Amino acid sequence: MYGGHVLGDVPNCDAYLDDSVIYSETWEDHLKTLKMVFERLGSALLTLNLTKCEIDKATITYPGKKVDASHFGAGAVLVQEDARGIEHPIQHIRGTDNVVADALSRSVDGDCLSDIIRMMASSRKMVEFFYDIVSPYSWMAFEVLCRYKNVWNIDLKFKPAYLGGVMHGSGNRPPGMVPNKFHYMTKDLERVSGYFGVPLYPPSDVFEAMFEKGTLNAMRFVTAVAEKEKEGDVLVERVSRELWKRIWSTDQDVTQPASLTEAGLKAGLSASELEEILTLSKSQPIKDKLKSVTQEALDYQCFGFPFTVCHVNGKAELFFGSDRFELMAHCIGEKWVGPHPDKPTSKM
């Protein structure tokens, strides 16, 4: 059932007919590997069995598979719950002691753990949205996905990345570098702005804003916000929106620390938080994180933004652009009712 083409690239993982076994030397590696497996297999209908045997070991099976004491070593702790219908999966931990709970709480990769728990807790399909605030079409797609995240049965995960890196890595050329595409984009943005209901007013010098100034510092800033945010993407959403407004609505700078601070304050961050985030955004780990997420997009054969990845039944469905929502809805088993799902549709 678990084909090698699905799990063959997951480190420390042996795949069998009806389950997969993961061996990791540390809980950090353990949880990262679990997250990758959940993403490959669609996450929704899996049961998670965490055990402490030999080296840290986990078995992932489909709901209903029987696992008894013979599978475990001394002091093992078992989590075996149908992922559907669990509102607070961390409360469903059962065992002889608190080994798993303690290990989870000590995990240095809190984002990874949060993703795993979120995927265990519901039957929602995970949707990853790769974007850069330099892209106006990404803003359109971003706002639509934000409107649908509580309408569709999805877990929306924002993936701030660097469009320049994607263009270079894929060998693509930005539309602004192709005269005919640039002229088309100028007219088209006016149409899509009205259709999607996003207040887009291009900067006075689009070429300077997009290509001379760029958004590398801004995307490192967003990446730092994502790194500091403990749960969910609320601040990432707010900060990204404020940065999009600056460049694509009010013709303001997004490159200088003062500009990033102003956007952060409007997004609800405090001055002290922003000072810490600005410092973090200049650090090597954040630079590496942005490169890593950009490479994730390239690994999906991405060639531009917006780029959306929907995980459906163990398969990644890929969508480029802000005009693929009807097809996206079809692929994930949802209904597209236009760019404003909160507005009732008229009936003849």
C-alpha positions as CSV (number, residue, x, y, z in Angstrom):
1,M,0.0,0.0,0.0
2,Y,2.9,2.3,0.7
3,G,4.8,2.4,-2.6
4,G,8.5,3.2,-2.8
5,H,7.6,6.0,-5.2
6,V,5.8,7.7,-2.3
7,L,8.3,7.1,0.5
8,G,11.5,6.4,-1.3
9,D,12.9,9.9,-0.7
10,V,12.0,10.0,3.0
11,P,15.1,9.6,5.2
12,N,15.2,7.0,8.0
13,C,12.0,5.4,6.8
14,D,11.4,1.7,5.7
15,A,8.1,1.2,3.9
16,Y,6.2,-2.1,4.0
17,L,2.9,-3.3,2.5
18,D,0.6,-2.1,5.4
19,D,2.8,0.3,7.4
20,S,6.0,2.2,7.5
21,V,8.6,2.2,10.2
22,I,10.8,5.2,11.1
23,Y,14.1,5.1,13.0
24,S,15.6,8.3,14.2
25,E,18.4,9.1,16.7
26,T,16.8,12.3,17.9
27,W,13.2,13.5,18.4
28,E,13.9,16.4,16.1
29,D,14.8,14.1,13.2
30,H,11.9,11.8,14.3
31,L,9.3,14.5,14.0
32,K,10.6,15.9,10.8
33,T,10.5,12.4,9.2
34,L,6.9,11.9,10.5
35,K,5.9,15.2,8.9
36,M,7.3,14.2,5.6
37,V,5.5,10.8,5.7
38,F,2.2,12.5,6.6
39,E,2.6,14.9,3.7
40,R,3.4,12.1,1.2
41,L,0.4,9.9,2.3
42,G,-2.2,12.6,2.5
43,S,-2.3,12.7,6.3
44,A,-6.0,12.5,6.8
45,L,-6.7,8.8,7.4
46,L,-3.6,7.7,9.2
47,T,-3.1,6.4,12.7
48,L,0.0,7.4,14.5
49,N,1.8,4.9,16.8
50,L,4.7,6.5,18.7
51,T,6.9,4.1,20.5
52,K,10.2,4.1,22.4
53,C,12.0,1.0,21.4
54,E,15.7,0.3,20.7
55,I,16.3,3.7,18.9
56,D,13.3,6.0,18.7
57,K,10.8,4.3,16.5
58,A,7.4,5.1,15.1
59,T,4.9,3.0,13.1
60,I,2.3,4.7,10.9
61,T,-0.7,2.6,9.9
62,Y,-4.2,3.0,8.6
63,P,-7.0,3.2,11.2
64,G,-8.1,-0.1,12.6
65,K,-4.8,-1.9,12.4
66,K,-4.2,-3.8,15.6
67,V,-1.0,-3.1,17.5
68,D,-0.3,-5.0,20.7
69,A,2.3,-5.1,23.4
70,S,4.5,-7.5,21.4
71,H,5.5,-4.6,19.1
72,F,7.1,-2.6,21.9
73,G,10.1,-2.7,24.1
74,A,10.3,-1.8,27.8
75,G,8.8,1.5,28.8
76,A,7.1,1.9,25.4
77,V,4.4,4.5,25.0
78,L,1.6,4.1,22.4
79,V,-0.5,6.5,20.6
80,Q,-3.1,4.8,18.5
81,E,-6.1,6.9,17.5
82,D,-8.2,7.2,14.4
83,A,-7.1,10.7,13.2
84,R,-10.7,11.6,12.3
85,G,-12.7,13.3,14.9
86,I,-9.9,14.0,17.5
87,E,-10.1,17.7,18.5
88,H,-7.2,17.6,20.9
89,P,-5.0,14.7,19.9
90,I,-2.3,15.5,22.5
91,Q,-4.8,14.6,25.2
92,H,-5.3,11.1,23.7
93,I,-1.8,10.0,24.6
94,R,-1.9,6.8,26.5
95,G,1.0,4.8,28.1
96,T,2.9,3.7,31.2
97,D,4.5,7.1,31.7
98,N,4.9,10.5,30.1
99,V,7.8,9.7,27.8
100,V,6.1,10.7,24.6
101,A,4.5,13.8,26.1
102,D,7.8,15.0,27.6
103,A,9.6,14.3,24.3
104,L,7.0,16.2,22.3
105,S,7.2,19.2,24.7
106,R,11.0,19.2,24.4
107,S,11.0,19.1,20.7
108,V,13.1,21.9,19.2
109,D,11.0,21.9,16.1
110,G,7.7,23.2,17.3
111,D,6.4,24.1,13.8
112,C,6.9,20.5,12.7
113,L,5.1,19.1,15.8
114,S,2.2,21.6,15.2
115,D,1.9,20.5,11.6
116,I,1.8,16.8,12.6
117,I,-0.8,17.4,15.3
118,R,-2.9,19.5,13.0
119,M,-2.8,16.8,10.3
120,M,-3.7,14.1,12.9
121,A,-6.6,16.1,14.3
122,S,-8.7,16.4,11.2
123,S,-9.5,15.1,7.8
124,R,-8.5,18.4,6.2
125,K,-6.4,18.4,3.1
126,M,-3.2,20.3,3.4
127,V,-2.7,23.2,1.0
128,E,0.7,24.9,0.7
129,F,0.8,28.3,-0.8
130,F,4.2,29.5,-2.0
131,Y,4.5,33.2,-2.6
132,D,6.6,36.4,-2.7
133,I,5.1,39.8,-2.1
134,V,6.8,41.1,-5.2
135,S,4.1,39.2,-7.2
136,P,0.7,41.0,-7.5
137,Y,-1.0,37.8,-8.7
138,S,0.2,36.1,-5.6
139,W,-1.7,38.8,-3.6
140,M,-4.9,37.9,-5.5
141,A,-4.5,34.2,-4.8
142,F,-3.5,34.8,-1.2
143,E,-6.7,36.8,-0.4
144,V,-8.9,34.2,-2.1
145,L,-7.3,31.3,-0.2
146,C,-7.7,33.3,3.0
147,R,-11.4,33.7,2.3
148,Y,-11.8,30.0,1.5
149,K,-9.6,28.5,4.3
150,N,-12.7,28.2,6.6
151,V,-15.1,27.4,3.8
152,W,-13.1,24.5,2.2
153,N,-12.0,21.6,4.4
154,I,-8.3,22.5,4.2
155,D,-5.3,23.3,6.3
156,L,-3.8,26.3,4.6
157,K,0.0,26.6,5.1
158,F,1.8,29.8,4.0
159,K,5.2,29.2,2.5
160,P,7.0,32.6,2.0
161,A,9.7,32.1,-0.6
162,Y,11.9,34.1,-2.9
163,L,10.6,34.5,-6.5
164,G,14.0,35.5,-7.8
165,G,15.4,32.2,-6.7
166,V,12.6,30.3,-8.3
167,M,13.1,32.2,-11.6
168,H,16.8,31.5,-11.6
169,G,16.4,27.9,-10.5
170,S,13.8,27.1,-13.1
171,G,15.3,29.1,-16.0
172,N,12.2,31.2,-16.3
173,R,11.9,34.9,-17.1
174,P,9.7,37.3,-15.2
175,P,6.8,38.8,-17.3
176,G,8.3,42.3,-16.6
177,M,11.4,41.3,-18.6
178,V,9.3,40.4,-21.7
179,P,7.8,43.6,-23.2
180,N,4.6,42.0,-24.5
181,K,3.9,40.2,-21.3
182,F,4.6,43.4,-19.3
183,H,2.1,45.4,-21.3
184,Y,-0.5,42.6,-20.9
185,M,0.1,42.3,-17.2
186,T,-0.4,46.1,-16.8
187,K,-3.9,45.8,-18.3
188,D,-4.7,42.5,-16.7
189,L,-4.0,43.5,-13.2
190,E,-6.6,46.2,-13.4
191,R,-9.2,43.5,-14.3
192,V,-8.2,40.9,-11.7
193,S,-8.1,43.6,-9.0
194,G,-11.7,44.4,-9.6
195,Y,-12.7,40.7,-10.0
196,F,-11.0,39.6,-6.8
197,G,-11.8,42.7,-4.8
198,V,-8.2,43.5,-3.9
199,P,-7.2,47.2,-3.8
200,L,-4.3,46.9,-6.2
201,Y,-2.7,50.2,-7.6
202,P,0.6,49.5,-9.2
203,P,3.6,51.6,-8.0
204,S,4.7,54.6,-10.0
205,D,7.8,52.7,-11.2
206,V,6.9,49.0,-11.4
207,F,10.3,48.0,-12.9
208,E,12.2,49.7,-10.0
209,A,9.9,48.2,-7.3
210,M,10.1,44.6,-8.7
211,F,13.5,44.3,-10.2
212,E,15.8,47.1,-8.9
213,K,14.7,47.2,-5.2
214,G,13.2,43.7,-5.0
215,T,11.8,42.0,-2.0
216,L,14.6,39.8,-0.6
217,N,14.8,41.7,2.7
218,A,11.0,41.7,2.9
219,M,10.7,37.9,2.4
220,R,13.5,37.3,5.0
221,F,11.4,39.5,7.3
222,V,8.3,37.4,6.7
223,T,10.3,34.2,7.1
224,A,11.5,35.5,10.5
225,V,7.9,36.3,11.5
226,A,7.0,32.7,10.6
227,E,9.9,31.4,12.6
228,K,8.8,33.3,15.7
229,E,5.1,32.6,15.5
230,K,4.3,29.7,17.8
231,E,0.9,28.5,16.4
232,G,-0.7,28.9,13.0
233,D,0.0,31.6,10.4
234,V,-2.0,34.5,11.8
235,L,0.9,37.0,12.0
236,V,2.4,35.7,8.7
237,E,-0.9,36.4,7.0
238,R,-1.2,39.9,8.5
239,V,2.4,40.9,7.9
240,S,2.3,39.6,4.3
241,R,-0.9,41.5,3.6
242,E,0.6,44.8,5.0
243,L,3.7,44.4,2.8
244,W,1.6,43.7,-0.3
245,K,-0.4,46.8,0.5
246,R,2.8,48.9,0.7
247,I,4.2,47.8,-2.6
248,W,1.0,47.2,-4.6
249,S,-1.5,49.6,-3.2
250,T,0.1,52.7,-1.6
251,D,3.4,52.8,-3.5
252,Q,5.7,52.6,-0.4
253,D,9.0,51.0,0.2
254,V,9.4,47.4,1.5
255,T,13.2,47.3,1.6
256,Q,14.3,49.4,4.6
257,P,14.0,48.4,8.3
258,A,11.7,51.4,9.0
259,S,9.4,50.2,6.3
260,L,9.3,46.7,7.6
261,T,8.7,48.0,11.1
262,E,5.8,50.1,10.0
263,A,4.2,47.1,8.2
264,G,4.8,44.9,11.3
265,L,3.2,47.5,13.6
266,K,0.1,47.7,11.4
267,A,0.0,43.9,11.5
268,G,-0.2,43.9,15.3
269,L,3.4,43.2,16.4
270,S,4.9,45.2,19.2
271,A,8.0,47.4,18.8
272,S,10.0,45.0,20.9
273,E,8.9,42.0,18.9
274,L,9.8,43.8,15.7
275,E,13.2,44.7,16.9
276,E,13.8,41.0,17.6
277,I,12.3,39.9,14.3
278,L,14.4,42.4,12.3
279,T,17.6,41.1,14.0
280,L,16.5,37.5,13.3
281,S,15.8,38.3,9.6
282,K,19.4,39.2,9.1
283,S,20.7,35.9,10.6
284,Q,22.1,33.0,8.6
285,P,19.4,30.5,9.8
286,I,16.7,32.7,8.4
287,K,18.5,33.2,5.1
288,D,19.0,29.5,4.9
289,K,15.3,28.9,5.8
290,L,14.2,31.2,2.9
291,K,16.5,29.3,0.6
292,S,15.2,26.0,1.8
293,V,11.5,26.9,1.2
294,T,12.4,28.3,-2.2
295,Q,14.1,25.0,-3.0
296,E,10.9,23.2,-1.8
297,A,9.0,25.1,-4.5
298,L,11.6,24.2,-7.1
299,D,11.5,20.5,-6.0
300,Y,7.8,20.6,-7.0
301,Q,8.9,21.9,-10.4
302,C,7.7,25.4,-9.6
303,F,8.5,28.1,-12.2
304,G,6.8,31.1,-10.8
305,F,4.4,32.5,-8.2
306,P,1.7,32.1,-7.0
307,F,2.2,28.4,-6.7
308,T,-0.2,26.2,-4.7
309,V,0.3,22.6,-3.7
310,C,-2.8,20.6,-2.6
311,H,-2.1,17.2,-1.0
312,V,-4.8,14.8,-2.1
313,N,-4.7,11.1,-1.3
314,G,-0.9,11.0,-1.1
315,K,-0.5,13.0,-4.3
316,A,0.7,16.6,-4.7
317,E,-1.6,18.5,-7.1
318,L,0.2,21.6,-8.4
319,F,-1.4,24.9,-9.5
320,F,0.3,27.9,-10.9
321,G,-1.4,31.3,-11.0
322,S,-4.4,33.0,-9.5
323,D,-7.0,31.7,-12.0
324,R,-7.0,28.0,-11.1
325,F,-9.4,27.9,-8.2
326,E,-12.3,26.1,-10.0
327,L,-9.9,23.3,-11.0
328,M,-8.3,23.3,-7.6
329,A,-11.7,22.9,-5.9
330,H,-12.5,20.0,-8.2
331,C,-9.3,18.2,-7.3
332,I,-9.8,18.5,-3.6
333,G,-13.5,17.7,-3.7
334,E,-14.7,21.2,-2.8
335,K,-17.0,23.8,-4.5
336,W,-15.8,27.0,-6.0
337,V,-18.5,29.7,-5.8
338,G,-16.4,32.7,-7.0
339,P,-13.8,35.0,-5.3
340,H,-16.2,36.0,-2.5
341,P,-17.6,32.9,-0.9
342,D,-19.2,34.9,1.9
343,K,-21.5,36.7,-0.6
344,P,-24.7,34.9,-1.5
345,T,-25.0,34.1,-5.2
346,S,-28.1,35.3,-7.0
347,K,-30.5,32.7,-8.4
348,M,-32.6,33.2,-11.5
